[in-house]
Amino acid sequence: MNTVQRLSRIRLISGAPEQLADFYEAAFGFVRTNEKSITEPAFAVLMGVPGATARIITLQLGNQEIELTGIHPRGRNYPDSVAGWSPLFQHCAIVVSDMVKAHARLSAQAAWVPISKDGPQLLPPASGGVTAFKFRDPEGHPLELLAFAQGAVPERWRSQSSQGCLGIDHSAISVSDTLRSVEFYARLGFRRHGGSLNIGPAQDKLDDVAGARVEVTVLAPATRSTPHVELLCYRGVFDRNSAMPSTNDIDATCLVLSVDNAETLRALSIQNPAARLSGPVQFEDETLRGLFRDPDGHLLCLEAPI
């Protein structure tokens, strides 16, 4: 069966990757594992930006990775005040062992902006019983600190020895139609692993959305559940007609998805022609990559060894 094997890493477009890496190291304990420049023509073809080059810093926290990618020519800055229900909204959830200490460590850093009102919020059991706090990094990317209730920590996090920030649990993307998105991701090999309807005062404060009613759906490939994808569908009447970001804009966050071989990637490209932006394109590192958009415009980069 032609399916994605795992969510390999999350790519954040950055206007100043060196400075942003400093923030992630100081605020959460990420470690730089690789730095490289990309000048080959295949990158420009993949991104659909003539002459594009990139500077990429790879950061690791626990067993998960993010890429801070500075692209030349640079696109637009992250828009101001993107609400949680907007299809532009996408955040990374960082699991912490102690919310008080993690929030204090974050608070010691400069230039980030809170989304949540009144600090970390304890959600009711029906919404997972977690404590969470949403905010934006210095360039505007939304992030979330996430602490599981004592006695309810999933095994994958109990095995971590760190007493600080443990790793990335998921990337949450706002969608306008849950069923449509579930069907799209199912064609890539993602399966539903649960969900909830999150409502109440704590959810309102967490999202800074009055009367929030959020349908949360957990999706993951069969072979790897962390990090996974969470669909956030805000019920109600919202203006979701936001312009899709260009691939070099700061809000053009991209999920990098691994497939087992080039034949699988080519097959997925054929099966999803409406979603394909570019590729598959062969790179000098003997990797085949294709760029896609999901039904709400979120970017996906599928890659496979050749």
C-alpha positions as protocol buffer text, in pm:
chain_id: "A"
residue {
  index: 1
  type: MET
  ca { x: 0 y: 0 z: 0 }
}
residue {
  index: 2
  type: ASN
  ca { x: 133 y: 345 z: -95 }
}
residue {
  index: 3
  type: THR
  ca { x: 147 y: 538 z: 232 }
}
residue {
  index: 4
  type: VAL
  ca { x: 347 y: 786 z: 434 }
}
residue {
  index: 5
  type: GLN
  ca { x: 567 y: 618 z: 695 }
}
residue {
  index: 6
  type: ARG
  ca { x: 611 y: 902 z: 944 }
}
residue {
  index: 7
  type: LEU
  ca { x: 610 y: 1272 z: 1010 }
}
residue {
  index: 8
  type: SER
  ca { x: 985 y: 1319 z: 989 }
}
residue {
  index: 9
  type: ARG
  ca { x: 1018 y: 1683 z: 1099 }
}
residue {
  index: 10
  type: ILE
  ca { x: 846 y: 2020 z: 1098 }
}
residue {
  index: 11
  type: ARG
  ca { x: 989 y: 2298 z: 883 }
}
residue {
  index: 12
  type: LEU
  ca { x: 948 y: 2657 z: 1002 }
}
residue {
  index: 13
  type: ILE
  ca { x: 1030 y: 2931 z: 754 }
}
residue {
  index: 14
  type: SER
  ca { x: 1247 y: 3188 z: 929 }
}
residue {
  index: 15
  type: GLY
  ca { x: 1363 y: 3538 z: 844 }
}
residue {
  index: 16
  type: ALA
  ca { x: 1666 y: 3500 z: 1073 }
}
residue {
  index: 17
  type: PRO
  ca { x: 1730 y: 3130 z: 1146 }
}
residue {
  index: 18
  type: GLU
  ca { x: 2046 y: 3187 z: 1353 }
}
residue {
  index: 19
  type: GLN
  ca { x: 1871 y: 3419 z: 1596 }
}
residue {
  index: 20
  type: LEU
  ca { x: 1558 y: 3204 z: 1607 }
}
residue {
  index: 21
  type: ALA
  ca { x: 1771 y: 2897 z: 1683 }
}
residue {
  index: 22
  type: ASP
  ca { x: 1919 y: 3083 z: 1979 }
}
residue {
  index: 23
  type: PHE
  ca { x: 1567 y: 3137 z: 2112 }
}
residue {
  index: 24
  type: TYR
  ca { x: 1468 y: 2770 z: 2075 }
}
residue {
  index: 25
  type: GLU
  ca { x: 1786 y: 2659 z: 2248 }
}
residue {
  index: 26
  type: ALA
  ca { x: 1741 y: 2897 z: 2540 }
}
residue {
  index: 27
  type: ALA
  ca { x: 1364 y: 2864 z: 2582 }
}
residue {
  index: 28
  type: PHE
  ca { x: 1322 y: 2487 z: 2539 }
}
residue {
  index: 29
  type: GLY
  ca { x: 1659 y: 2315 z: 2527 }
}
residue {
  index: 30
  type: PHE
  ca { x: 1667 y: 2231 z: 2157 }
}
residue {
  index: 31
  type: VAL
  ca { x: 2009 y: 2121 z: 2030 }
}
residue {
  index: 32
  type: ARG
  ca { x: 2153 y: 2209 z: 1689 }
}
residue {
  index: 33
  type: THR
  ca { x: 2230 y: 1890 z: 1500 }
}
residue {
  index: 34
  type: ASN
  ca { x: 2296 y: 2018 z: 1151 }
}
residue {
  index: 35
  type: GLU
  ca { x: 2346 y: 2339 z: 953 }
}
residue {
  index: 36
  type: LYS
  ca { x: 2360 y: 2358 z: 577 }
}
residue {
  index: 37
  type: SER
  ca { x: 2307 y: 2583 z: 276 }
}
residue {
  index: 38
  type: ILE
  ca { x: 2108 y: 2474 z: -29 }
}
residue {
  index: 39
  type: THR
  ca { x: 2183 y: 2634 z: -363 }
}
residue {
  index: 40
  type: GLU
  ca { x: 2097 y: 2357 z: -608 }
}
residue {
  index: 41
  type: PRO
  ca { x: 1829 y: 2434 z: -872 }
}
residue {
  index: 42
  type: ALA
  ca { x: 1607 y: 2148 z: -749 }
}
residue {
  index: 43
  type: PHE
  ca { x: 1521 y: 2349 z: -438 }
}
residue {
  index: 44
  type: ALA
  ca { x: 1393 y: 2644 z: -641 }
}
residue {
  index: 45
  type: VAL
  ca { x: 1186 y: 2406 z: -855 }
}
residue {
  index: 46
  type: LEU
  ca { x: 1037 y: 2237 z: -548 }
}
residue {
  index: 47
  type: MET
  ca { x: 948 y: 2566 z: -379 }
}
residue {
  index: 48
  type: GLY
  ca { x: 820 y: 2728 z: -696 }
}
residue {
  index: 49
  type: VAL
  ca { x: 1039 y: 3035 z: -627 }
}
residue {
  index: 50
  type: PRO
  ca { x: 1281 y: 3116 z: -913 }
}
residue {
  index: 51
  type: GLY
  ca { x: 1643 y: 3120 z: -800 }
}
residue {
  index: 52
  type: ALA
  ca { x: 1554 y: 3030 z: -440 }
}
residue {
  index: 53
  type: THR
  ca { x: 1830 y: 2924 z: -203 }
}
residue {
  index: 54
  type: ALA
  ca { x: 1812 y: 2835 z: 165 }
}
residue {
  index: 55
  type: ARG
  ca { x: 1999 y: 2825 z: 493 }
}
residue {
  index: 56
  type: ILE
  ca { x: 1870 y: 2541 z: 714 }
}
residue {
  index: 57
  type: ILE
  ca { x: 1938 y: 2483 z: 1084 }
}
residue {
  index: 58
  type: THR
  ca { x: 1813 y: 2152 z: 1220 }
}
residue {
  index: 59
  type: LEU
  ca { x: 1718 y: 2145 z: 1587 }
}
residue {
  index: 60
  type: GLN
  ca { x: 1640 y: 1836 z: 1795 }
}
residue {
  index: 61
  type: LEU
  ca { x: 1442 y: 1802 z: 2116 }
}
residue {
  index: 62
  type: GLY
  ca { x: 1415 y: 1448 z: 2248 }
}
residue {
  index: 63
  type: ASN
  ca { x: 1357 y: 1231 z: 1943 }
}
residue {
  index: 64
  type: GLN
  ca { x: 1190 y: 1497 z: 1728 }
}
residue {
  index: 65
  type: GLU
  ca { x: 1329 y: 1758 z: 1491 }
}
residue {
  index: 66
  type: ILE
  ca { x: 1237 y: 2094 z: 1347 }
}
residue {
  index: 67
  type: GLU
  ca { x: 1407 y: 2280 z: 1063 }
}
residue {
  index: 68
  type: LEU
  ca { x: 1450 y: 2656 z: 1072 }
}
residue {
  index: 69
  type: THR
  ca { x: 1471 y: 2746 z: 704 }
}
residue {
  index: 70
  type: GLY
  ca { x: 1577 y: 3088 z: 583 }
}
residue {
  index: 71
  type: ILE
  ca { x: 1486 y: 3130 z: 217 }
}
residue {
  index: 72
  type: HIS
  ca { x: 1624 y: 3385 z: -26 }
}
residue {
  index: 73
  type: PRO
  ca { x: 1439 y: 3566 z: -172 }
}
residue {
  index: 74
  type: ARG
  ca { x: 1255 y: 3622 z: 154 }
}
residue {
  index: 75
  type: GLY
  ca { x: 876 y: 3618 z: 162 }
}
residue {
  index: 76
  type: ARG
  ca { x: 630 y: 3805 z: 382 }
}
residue {
  index: 77
  type: ASN
  ca { x: 644 y: 3823 z: 761 }
}
residue {
  index: 78
  type: TYR
  ca { x: 402 y: 3623 z: 973 }
}
residue {
  index: 79
  type: PRO
  ca { x: 66 y: 3807 z: 968 }
}
residue {
  index: 80
  type: ASP
  ca { x: -46 y: 3981 z: 1284 }
}
residue {
  index: 81
  type: SER
  ca { x: -319 y: 3830 z: 1503 }
}
residue {
  index: 82
  type: VAL
  ca { x: -388 y: 3504 z: 1318 }
}
residue {
  index: 83
  type: ALA
  ca { x: -671 y: 3347 z: 1519 }
}
residue {
  index: 84
  type: GLY
  ca { x: -674 y: 2979 z: 1610 }
}
residue {
  index: 85
  type: TRP
  ca { x: -968 y: 2910 z: 1377 }
}
residue {
  index: 86
  type: SER
  ca { x: -788 y: 3053 z: 1073 }
}
residue {
  index: 87
  type: PRO
  ca { x: -663 y: 2800 z: 815 }
}
residue {
  index: 88
  type: LEU
  ca { x: -329 y: 2982 z: 840 }
}
residue {
  index: 89
  type: PHE
  ca { x: -293 y: 2866 z: 1201 }
}
residue {
  index: 90
  type: GLN
  ca { x: -55 y: 2579 z: 1272 }
}
residue {
  index: 91
  type: HIS
  ca { x: 136 y: 2514 z: 1592 }
}
residue {
  index: 92
  type: CYS
  ca { x: 393 y: 2274 z: 1735 }
}
residue {
  index: 93
  type: ALA
  ca { x: 309 y: 2124 z: 2075 }
}
residue {
  index: 94
  type: ILE
  ca { x: 611 y: 2079 z: 2303 }
}
residue {
  index: 95
  type: VAL
  ca { x: 567 y: 1830 z: 2587 }
}
residue {
  index: 96
  type: VAL
  ca { x: 702 y: 1944 z: 2924 }
}
residue {
  index: 97
  type: SER
  ca { x: 747 y: 1752 z: 3248 }
}
residue {
  index: 98
  type: ASP
  ca { x: 678 y: 2054 z: 3471 }
}
residue {
  index: 99
  type: MET
  ca { x: 460 y: 2335 z: 3337 }
}
residue {
  index: 100
  type: VAL
  ca { x: 554 y: 2583 z: 3608 }
}
residue {
  index: 101
  type: LYS
  ca { x: 926 y: 2546 z: 3537 }
}
residue {
  index: 102
  type: ALA
  ca { x: 878 y: 2540 z: 3159 }
}
residue {
  index: 103
  type: HIS
  ca { x: 666 y: 2854 z: 3165 }
}
residue {
  index: 104
  type: ALA
  ca { x: 921 y: 3029 z: 3388 }
}
residue {
  index: 105
  type: ARG
  ca { x: 1203 y: 2934 z: 3151 }
}
residue {
  index: 106
  type: LEU
  ca { x: 1006 y: 3070 z: 2856 }
}
residue {
  index: 107
  type: SER
  ca { x: 920 y: 3387 z: 3048 }
}
residue {
  index: 108
  type: ALA
  ca { x: 1290 y: 3457 z: 3098 }
}
residue {
  index: 109
  type: GLN
  ca { x: 1331 y: 3498 z: 2720 }
}
residue {
  index: 110
  type: ALA
  ca { x: 1251 y: 3808 z: 2517 }
}
residue {
  index: 111
  type: ALA
  ca { x: 1033 y: 3888 z: 2216 }
}
residue {
  index: 112
  type: TRP
  ca { x: 778 y: 3604 z: 2232 }
}
residue {
  index: 113
  type: VAL
  ca { x: 407 y: 3690 z: 2254 }
}
residue {
  index: 114
  type: PRO
  ca { x: 136 y: 3504 z: 2451 }
}
residue {
  index: 115
  type: ILE
  ca { x: -180 y: 3374 z: 2285 }
}
residue {
  index: 116
  type: SER
  ca { x: -337 y: 3222 z: 2596 }
}
residue {
  index: 117
  type: LYS
  ca { x: -491 y: 3451 z: 2856 }
}
residue {
  index: 118
  type: ASP
  ca { x: -399 y: 3427 z: 3225 }
}
residue {
  index: 119
  type: GLY
  ca { x: -111 y: 3182 z: 3179 }
}
residue {
  index: 120
  type: PRO
  ca { x: -125 y: 2802 z: 3141 }
}
residue {
  index: 121
  type: GLN
  ca { x: -475 y: 2652 z: 3141 }
}
residue {
  index: 122
  type: LEU
  ca { x: -590 y: 2321 z: 3292 }
}
residue {
  index: 123
  type: LEU
  ca { x: -837 y: 2165 z: 3051 }
}
residue {
  index: 124
  type: PRO
  ca { x: -1120 y: 1943 z: 3179 }
}
residue {
  index: 125
  type: PRO
  ca { x: -1097 y: 1562 z: 3151 }
}
residue {
  index: 126
  type: ALA
  ca { x: -1325 y: 1564 z: 2846 }
}
residue {
  index: 127
  type: SER
  ca { x: -1064 y: 1776 z: 2668 }
}
residue {
  index: 128
  type: GLY
  ca { x: -776 y: 1553 z: 2772 }
}
residue {
  index: 129
  type: GLY
  ca { x: -710 y: 1687 z: 3122 }
}
residue {
  index: 130
  type: VAL
  ca { x: -382 y: 1844 z: 3009 }
}
residue {
  index: 131
  type: THR
  ca { x: -234 y: 2176 z: 3108 }
}
residue {
  index: 132
  type: ALA
  ca { x: -149 y: 2388 z: 2806 }
}
residue {
  index: 133
  type: PHE
  ca { x: -18 y: 2731 z: 2711 }
}
residue {
  index: 134
  type: LYS
  ca { x: -13 y: 2882 z: 2361 }
}
residue {
  index: 135
  type: PHE
  ca { x: 216 y: 3160 z: 2242 }
}
residue {
  index: 136
  type: ARG
  ca { x: 414 y: 3287 z: 1944 }
}
residue {
  index: 137
  type: ASP
  ca { x: 790 y: 3273 z: 1898 }
}
residue {
  index: 138
  type: PRO
  ca { x: 979 y: 3596 z: 1811 }
}
residue {
  index: 139
  type: GLU
  ca { x: 892 y: 3558 z: 1441 }
}
residue {
  index: 140
  type: GLY
  ca { x: 524 y: 3481 z: 1499 }
}
residue {
  index: 141
  type: HIS
  ca { x: 509 y: 3099 z: 1469 }
}
residue {
  index: 142
  type: PRO
  ca { x: 248 y: 2962 z: 1713 }
}
residue {
  index: 143
  type: LEU
  ca { x: 370 y: 2712 z: 1974 }
}
residue {
  index: 144
  type: GLU
  ca { x: 216 y: 2526 z: 2266 }
}
residue {
  index: 145
  type: LEU
  ca { x: 358 y: 2397 z: 2593 }
}
residue {
  index: 146
  type: LEU
  ca { x: 178 y: 2077 z: 2693 }
}
residue {
  index: 147
  type: ALA
  ca { x: 188 y: 1895 z: 3028 }
}
residue {
  index: 148
  type: PHE
  ca { x: 0 y: 1570 z: 3082 }
}
residue {
  index: 149
  type: ALA
  ca { x: -180 y: 1509 z: 3409 }
}
residue {
  index: 150
  type: GLN
  ca { x: 9 y: 1311 z: 3672 }
}
residue {
  index: 151
  type: GLY
  ca { x: -66 y: 943 z: 3622 }
}
residue {
  index: 152
  type: ALA
  ca { x: -183 y: 1002 z: 3265 }
}
residue {
  index: 153
  type: VAL
  ca { x: 151 y: 1058 z: 3090 }
}
residue {
  index: 154
  type: PRO
  ca { x: 173 y: 843 z: 2773 }
}
residue {
  index: 155
  type: GLU
  ca { x: 445 y: 578 z: 2779 }
}
residue {
  index: 156
  type: ARG
  ca { x: 639 y: 746 z: 2499 }
}
residue {
  index: 157
  type: TRP
  ca { x: 700 y: 1044 z: 2732 }
}
residue {
  index: 158
  type: ARG
  ca { x: 743 y: 851 z: 3058 }
}
residue {
  index: 159
  type: SER
  ca { x: 1057 y: 696 z: 2916 }
}
residue {
  index: 160
  type: GLN
  ca { x: 1221 y: 1036 z: 2864 }
}
residue {
  index: 161
  type: SER
  ca { x: 1484 y: 1113 z: 3126 }
}
residue {
  index: 162
  type: SER
  ca { x: 1473 y: 1494 z: 3089 }
}
residue {
  index: 163
  type: GLN
  ca { x: 1304 y: 1701 z: 3357 }
}
residue {
  index: 164
  type: GLY
  ca { x: 1237 y: 1992 z: 3122 }
}
residue {
  index: 165
  type: CYS
  ca { x: 1100 y: 2003 z: 2768 }
}
residue {
  index: 166
  type: LEU
  ca { x: 1076 y: 1647 z: 2638 }
}
residue {
  index: 167
  type: GLY
  ca { x: 997 y: 1669 z: 2268 }
}
residue {
  index: 168
  type: ILE
  ca { x: 733 y: 1752 z: 2009 }
}
residue {
  index: 169
  type: ASP
  ca { x: 404 y: 1568 z: 2051 }
}
residue {
  index: 170
  type: HIS
  ca { x: 223 y: 1697 z: 1744 }
}
residue {
  index: 171
  type: SER
  ca { x: 162 y: 1971 z: 1493 }
}
residue {
  index: 172
  type: ALA
  ca { x: -193 y: 2104 z: 1512 }
}
residue {
  index: 173
  type: ILE
  ca { x: -350 y: 2251 z: 1198 }
}
residue {
  index: 174
  type: SER
  ca { x: -678 y: 2440 z: 1179 }
}
residue {
  index: 175
  type: VAL
  ca { x: -920 y: 2303 z: 920 }
}
residue {
  index: 176
  type: SER
  ca { x: -1261 y: 2408 z: 793 }
}
residue {
  index: 177
  type: ASP
  ca { x: -1408 y: 2059 z: 741 }
}
residue {
  index: 178
  type: THR
  ca { x: -1292 y: 1765 z: 954 }
}
residue {
  index: 179
  type: LEU
  ca { x: -1432 y: 1493 z: 728 }
}
residue {
  index: 180
  type: ARG
  ca { x: -1272 y: 1641 z: 417 }
}
residue {
  index: 181
  type: SER
  ca { x: -934 y: 1662 z: 590 }
}
residue {
  index: 182
  type: VAL
  ca { x: -958 y: 1310 z: 736 }
}
residue {
  index: 183
  type: GLU
  ca { x: -1032 y: 1173 z: 389 }
}
residue {
  index: 184
  type: PHE
  ca { x: -737 y: 1363 z: 239 }
}
residue {
  index: 185
  type: TYR
  ca { x: -487 y: 1245 z: 500 }
}
residue {
  index: 186
  type: ALA
  ca { x: -624 y: 890 z: 480 }
}
residue {
  index: 187
  type: ARG
  ca { x: -513 y: 880 z: 117 }
}
residue {
  index: 188
  type: LEU
  ca { x: -159 y: 945 z: 244 }
}
residue {
  index: 189
  type: GLY
  ca { x: -182 y: 667 z: 503 }
}
residue {
  index: 190
  type: PHE
  ca { x: -289 y: 859 z: 814 }
}
residue {
  index: 191
  type: ARG
  ca { x: -542 y: 696 z: 1044 }
}
residue {
  index: 192
  type: ARG
  ca { x: -762 y: 843 z: 1315 }
}
residue {
  index: 193
  type: HIS
  ca { x: -634 y: 772 z: 1668 }
}
residue {
  index: 194
  type: GLY
  ca { x: -895 y: 954 z: 1873 }
}
residue {
  index: 195
  type: GLY
  ca { x: -1034 y: 1298 z: 1929 }
}
residue {
  index: 196
  type: SER
  ca { x: -1247 y: 1522 z: 2147 }
}
residue {
  index: 197
  type: LEU
  ca { x: -1472 y: 1827 z: 2150 }
}
residue {
  index: 198
  type: ASN
  ca { x: -1297 y: 2094 z: 2354 }
}
residue {
  index: 199
  type: ILE
  ca { x: -1521 y: 2357 z: 2512 }
}
residue {
  index: 200
  type: GLY
  ca { x: -1540 y: 2568 z: 2825 }
}
residue {
  index: 201
  type: PRO
  ca { x: -1376 y: 2869 z: 2990 }
}
residue {
  index: 202
  type: ALA
  ca { x: -1028 y: 2713 z: 2998 }
}
residue {
  index: 203
  type: GLN
  ca { x: -1043 y: 2646 z: 2623 }
}
residue {
  index: 204
  type: ASP
  ca { x: -1154 y: 3005 z: 2561 }
}
residue {
  index: 205
  type: LYS
  ca { x: -853 y: 3135 z: 2755 }
}
residue {
  index: 206
  type: LEU
  ca { x: -613 y: 2887 z: 2596 }
}
residue {
  index: 207
  type: ASP
  ca { x: -708 y: 2994 z: 2242 }
}
residue {
  index: 208
  type: ASP
  ca { x: -812 y: 3352 z: 2316 }
}
residue {
  index: 209
  type: VAL
  ca { x: -1136 y: 3272 z: 2130 }
}
residue {
  index: 210
  type: ALA
  ca { x: -1469 y: 3358 z: 2294 }
}
residue {
  index: 211
  type: GLY
  ca { x: -1705 y: 3060 z: 2306 }
}
residue {
  index: 212
  type: ALA
  ca { x: -1452 y: 2823 z: 2149 }
}
residue {
  index: 213
  type: ARG
  ca { x: -1590 y: 2485 z: 2040 }
}
residue {
  index: 214
  type: VAL
  ca { x: -1300 y: 2292 z: 1894 }
}
residue {
  index: 215
  type: GLU
  ca { x: -1336 y: 1953 z: 1729 }
}
residue {
  index: 216
  type: VAL
  ca { x: -994 y: 1786 z: 1775 }
}
residue {
  index: 217
  type: THR
  ca { x: -902 y: 1484 z: 1562 }
}
residue {
  index: 218
  type: VAL
  ca { x: -577 y: 1293 z: 1607 }
}
residue {
  index: 219
  type: LEU
  ca { x: -417 y: 1150 z: 1291 }
}
residue {
  index: 220
  type: ALA
  ca { x: -99 y: 948 z: 1255 }
}
residue {
  index: 221
  type: PRO
  ca { x: 65 y: 705 z: 1011 }
}
residue {
  index: 222
  type: ALA
  ca { x: 31 y: 341 z: 1111 }
}
residue {
  index: 223
  type: THR
  ca { x: 404 y: 299 z: 1170 }
}
residue {
  index: 224
  type: ARG
  ca { x: 482 y: 608 z: 1382 }
}
residue {
  index: 225
  type: SER
  ca { x: 253 y: 806 z: 1613 }
}
residue {
  index: 226
  type: THR
  ca { x: 492 y: 1074 z: 1743 }
}
residue {
  index: 227
  type: PRO
  ca { x: 495 y: 1340 z: 1629 }
}
residue {
  index: 228
  type: HIS
  ca { x: 145 y: 1321 z: 1487 }
}
residue {
  index: 229
  type: VAL
  ca { x: -105 y: 1563 z: 1333 }
}
residue {
  index: 230
  type: GLU
  ca { x: -405 y: 1709 z: 1512 }
}
residue {
  index: 231
  type: LEU
  ca { x: -689 y: 1865 z: 1317 }
}
residue {
  index: 232
  type: LEU
  ca { x: -853 y: 2163 z: 1490 }
}
residue {
  index: 233
  type: CYS
  ca { x: -1197 y: 2243 z: 1352 }
}
residue {
  index: 234
  type: TYR
  ca { x: -1358 y: 2542 z: 1526 }
}
residue {
  index: 235
  type: ARG
  ca { x: -1734 y: 2514 z: 1508 }
}
residue {
  index: 236
  type: GLY
  ca { x: -1914 y: 2837 z: 1429 }
}
residue {
  index: 237
  type: VAL
  ca { x: -1924 y: 3106 z: 1166 }
}
residue {
  index: 238
  type: PHE
  ca { x: -1577 y: 3233 z: 1085 }
}
residue {
  index: 239
  type: ASP
  ca { x: -1423 y: 3407 z: 787 }
}
residue {
  index: 240
  type: ARG
  ca { x: -1183 y: 3137 z: 673 }
}
residue {
  index: 241
  type: ASN
  ca { x: -1103 y: 3296 z: 336 }
}
residue {
  index: 242
  type: SER
  ca { x: -739 y: 3373 z: 414 }
}
residue {
  index: 243
  type: ALA
  ca { x: -492 y: 3389 z: 129 }
}
residue {
  index: 244
  type: MET
  ca { x: -262 y: 3089 z: 116 }
}
residue {
  index: 245
  type: PRO
  ca { x: 99 y: 3176 z: 199 }
}
residue {
  index: 246
  type: SER
  ca { x: 370 y: 3159 z: -61 }
}
residue {
  index: 247
  type: THR
  ca { x: 622 y: 2885 z: 10 }
}
residue {
  index: 248
  type: ASN
  ca { x: 884 y: 3138 z: 126 }
}
residue {
  index: 249
  type: ASP
  ca { x: 652 y: 3331 z: 361 }
}
residue {
  index: 250
  type: ILE
  ca { x: 722 y: 3305 z: 734 }
}
residue {
  index: 251
  type: ASP
  ca { x: 380 y: 3145 z: 795 }
}
residue {
  index: 252
  type: ALA
  ca { x: 441 y: 2871 z: 536 }
}
residue {
  index: 253
  type: THR
  ca { x: 507 y: 2599 z: 795 }
}
residue {
  index: 254
  type: CYS
  ca { x: 557 y: 2261 z: 628 }
}
residue {
  index: 255
  type: LEU
  ca { x: 521 y: 1904 z: 753 }
}
residue {
  index: 256
  type: VAL
  ca { x: 798 y: 1685 z: 607 }
}
residue {
  index: 257
  type: LEU
  ca { x: 661 y: 1334 z: 554 }
}
residue {
  index: 258
  type: SER
  ca { x: 879 y: 1030 z: 483 }
}
residue {
  index: 259
  type: VAL
  ca { x: 779 y: 753 z: 245 }
}
residue {
  index: 260
  type: ASP
  ca { x: 974 y: 434 z: 200 }
}
residue {
  index: 261
  type: ASN
  ca { x: 1082 y: 464 z: -163 }
}
residue {
  index: 262
  type: ALA
  ca { x: 1063 y: 673 z: -479 }
}
residue {
  index: 263
  type: GLU
  ca { x: 798 y: 451 z: -638 }
}
residue {
  index: 264
  type: THR
  ca { x: 565 y: 515 z: -345 }
}
residue {
  index: 265
  type: LEU
  ca { x: 619 y: 891 z: -369 }
}
residue {
  index: 266
  type: ARG
  ca { x: 549 y: 891 z: -741 }
}
residue {
  index: 267
  type: ALA
  ca { x: 234 y: 687 z: -684 }
}
residue {
  index: 268
  type: LEU
  ca { x: 110 y: 928 z: -416 }
}
residue {
  index: 269
  type: SER
  ca { x: 175 y: 1218 z: -653 }
}
residue {
  index: 270
  type: ILE
  ca { x: -34 y: 1053 z: -922 }
}
residue {
  index: 271
  type: GLN
  ca { x: -312 y: 973 z: -676 }
}
residue {
  index: 272
  type: ASN
  ca { x: -332 y: 1333 z: -547 }
}
residue {
  index: 273
  type: PRO
  ca { x: -286 y: 1556 z: -854 }
}
residue {
  index: 274
  type: ALA
  ca { x: -503 y: 1842 z: -724 }
}
residue {
  index: 275
  type: ALA
  ca { x: -294 y: 1870 z: -407 }
}
residue {
  index: 276
  type: ARG
  ca { x: 49 y: 1859 z: -576 }
}
residue {
  index: 277
  type: LEU
  ca { x: 231 y: 2191 z: -609 }
}
residue {
  index: 278
  type: SER
  ca { x: 558 y: 2063 z: -753 }
}
residue {
  index: 279
  type: GLY
  ca { x: 770 y: 1759 z: -812 }
}
residue {
  index: 280
  type: PRO
  ca { x: 866 y: 1497 z: -753 }
}
residue {
  index: 281
  type: VAL
  ca { x: 1211 y: 1659 z: -787 }
}
residue {
  index: 282
  type: GLN
  ca { x: 1542 y: 1477 z: -749 }
}
residue {
  index: 283
  type: PHE
  ca { x: 1799 y: 1638 z: -515 }
}
residue {
  index: 284
  type: GLU
  ca { x: 2176 y: 1596 z: -499 }
}
residue {
  index: 285
  type: ASP
  ca { x: 2146 y: 1402 z: -170 }
}
residue {
  index: 286
  type: GLU
  ca { x: 1969 y: 1126 z: -367 }
}
residue {
  index: 287
  type: THR
  ca { x: 1630 y: 1215 z: -224 }
}
residue {
  index: 288
  type: LEU
  ca { x: 1311 y: 1262 z: -423 }
}
residue {
  index: 289
  type: ARG
  ca { x: 1079 y: 1536 z: -294 }
}
residue {
  index: 290
  type: GLY
  ca { x: 734 y: 1663 z: -384 }
}
residue {
  index: 291
  type: LEU
  ca { x: 541 y: 1956 z: -241 }
}
residue {
  index: 292
  type: PHE
  ca { x: 167 y: 1940 z: -169 }
}
residue {
  index: 293
  type: ARG
  ca { x: -112 y: 2143 z: -8 }
}
residue {
  index: 294
  type: ASP
  ca { x: -390 y: 1987 z: 199 }
}
residue {
  index: 295
  type: PRO
  ca { x: -751 y: 2106 z: 146 }
}
residue {
  index: 296
  type: ASP
  ca { x: -696 y: 2410 z: 372 }
}
residue {
  index: 297
  type: GLY
  ca { x: -363 y: 2507 z: 220 }
}
residue {
  index: 298
  type: HIS
  ca { x: -123 y: 2360 z: 477 }
}
residue {
  index: 299
  type: LEU
  ca { x: 204 y: 2257 z: 314 }
}
residue {
  index: 300
  type: LEU
  ca { x: 335 y: 1902 z: 304 }
}
residue {
  index: 301
  type: CYS
  ca { x: 672 y: 1791 z: 167 }
}
residue {
  index: 302
  type: LEU
  ca { x: 688 y: 1421 z: 83 }
}
residue {
  index: 303
  type: GLU
  ca { x: 1037 y: 1277 z: 51 }
}
residue {
  index: 304
  type: ALA
  ca { x: 1185 y: 938 z: -29 }
}
residue {
  index: 305
  type: PRO
  ca { x: 1529 y: 788 z: -95 }
}
residue {
  index: 306
  type: ILE
  ca { x: 1608 y: 716 z: -456 }
}
